[in-house]
């Protein structure tokens, strides 16, 4: 597991953030979690983060698709990523060179 911490500075002040990157039980597949760090605990809200990921992915979709295959998880099933579709999770796989 790899953890990155940083401070996001914006109009509402500074917010401590954390990114956790860890391998899953499937070889070569990693989980990326992102959230706010408070004095008491780390809060990782997957629903909010999924929406933000989807917005970022959509913005750079053409560039991403050049080198990666992109999938979205919907009702426990993986499908090829489609703009405008709400997903619970994302899977990115490097295309064969």
LOVO-627296 format. One record per residue (C-alpha): residue number from 0; residue in three letters; y, z, x. Coordinates in Angstrom, 1 decimal. Example, Ala and Ser with C-alpha at 12.3 -4.5 7.8 and 13.67 -1.06 7.14 Angstrom:
// residues 2
   pos   code       c2       c3       c1
     0    ALA     -4.5      7.8     12.3
     1    SER     -1.1      7.1     13.7
This chain:
// residues 97
   pos   code       c2       c3       c1
     0    UNK      0.0      0.0      0.0
     1    UNK      3.5     -0.9      1.2
     2    UNK      6.6      0.8     -0.2
     3    UNK     10.2     -0.4      0.1
     4    UNK     13.1      1.8     -0.9
     5    UNK     16.8      0.7     -1.2
     6    UNK     20.0      1.4     -3.0
     7    UNK     21.4     -1.0     -5.6
     8    UNK     25.2     -0.8     -5.9
     9    UNK     26.9     -2.0     -9.0
    10    UNK     29.7     -1.3    -11.4
    11    UNK     27.9      1.8    -12.8
    12    UNK     27.3      3.3     -9.3
    13    UNK     24.4      3.4     -6.9
    14    UNK     20.8      3.5     -8.1
    15    UNK     17.9      4.2     -5.8
    16    UNK     15.2      1.6     -6.2
    17    UNK     11.6      1.4     -5.1
    18    UNK      9.2     -1.6     -4.7
    19    UNK      5.5     -0.9     -4.4
    20    UNK      3.2     -3.7     -3.1
    21    UNK     -0.5     -3.0     -3.1
    22    UNK     -3.7     -5.0     -3.1
    23    UNK     -5.8     -5.0     -6.3
    24    UNK     -9.6     -4.9     -6.5
    25    UNK     -9.6     -8.7     -6.4
    26    UNK     -9.4    -10.0     -2.9
    27    UNK     -6.1    -11.7     -2.1
    28    UNK     -4.4    -10.5     -5.3
    29    UNK     -1.6     -8.0     -5.0
    30    UNK      0.4     -5.9     -7.5
    31    UNK      4.1     -5.7     -7.3
    32    UNK      5.8     -2.7     -9.1
    33    UNK      9.6     -2.1     -9.2
    34    UNK     11.5      0.8    -10.5
    35    UNK     14.2      3.4    -10.3
    36    UNK     13.8      6.5     -8.1
    37    UNK     15.1      9.8     -9.6
    38    UNK     15.1     13.2     -8.0
    39    UNK     12.1     14.1    -10.2
    40    UNK      9.9     11.0    -10.3
    41    UNK      9.7      7.2     -9.9
    42    UNK     10.1      5.3    -13.1
    43    UNK      8.6      1.9    -13.3
    44    UNK      9.2      0.2    -16.6
    45    UNK      6.9     -2.8    -16.7
    46    UNK      8.4     -4.2    -20.0
    47    UNK     12.0     -4.2    -18.6
    48    UNK     10.8     -5.5    -15.2
    49    UNK      8.7     -8.3    -16.8
    50    UNK     11.7     -9.6    -18.6
    51    UNK     13.7     -9.5    -15.4
    52    UNK     10.9    -11.3    -13.5
    53    UNK     10.7    -13.9    -16.2
    54    UNK     14.4    -14.6    -15.9
    55    UNK     14.3    -14.9    -12.1
    56    UNK     11.1    -17.0    -12.2
    57    UNK     12.7    -19.4    -14.8
    58    UNK     15.9    -19.7    -12.7
    59    UNK     13.9    -20.8     -9.7
    60    UNK     10.9    -22.4    -11.3
    61    UNK     11.2    -25.8     -9.7
    62    UNK     11.3    -24.3     -6.2
    63    UNK      8.5    -21.9     -6.9
    64    UNK      6.2    -24.7     -8.3
    65    UNK      6.5    -26.7     -5.1
    66    UNK      4.4    -24.2     -3.2
    67    UNK      2.8    -21.9     -5.8
    68    UNK      0.7    -22.0     -9.0
    69    UNK      2.2    -19.6    -11.5
    70    UNK      0.5    -17.9    -14.4
    71    UNK      1.5    -15.5    -17.1
    72    UNK     -0.7    -12.9    -18.8
    73    UNK     -0.6    -12.9    -22.6
    74    UNK     -3.0    -10.7    -24.6
    75    UNK     -5.3    -10.1    -21.6
    76    UNK     -5.6    -13.8    -20.9
    77    UNK     -4.0    -15.8    -18.0
    78    UNK     -2.3    -19.1    -18.8
    79    UNK     -0.1    -21.5    -16.8
    80    UNK      3.5    -20.2    -16.9
    81    UNK      5.7    -21.6    -19.7
    82    UNK      9.4    -21.2    -20.0
    83    UNK     10.5    -19.0    -22.9
    84    UNK      7.1    -17.3    -23.3
    85    UNK      7.0    -13.5    -23.0
    86    UNK      4.3    -12.3    -20.6
    87    UNK      2.9     -8.8    -19.8
    88    UNK      2.3     -9.7    -16.1
    89    UNK      2.6    -12.6    -13.7
    90    UNK      0.2    -14.1    -11.1
    91    UNK      1.4    -16.2     -8.2
    92    UNK     -1.0    -18.1     -6.0
    93    UNK     -0.1    -20.3     -3.0
    94    UNK     -1.2    -23.9     -3.5
    95    UNK     -3.7    -25.2     -1.0
    96    UNK     -1.8    -26.8      1.9
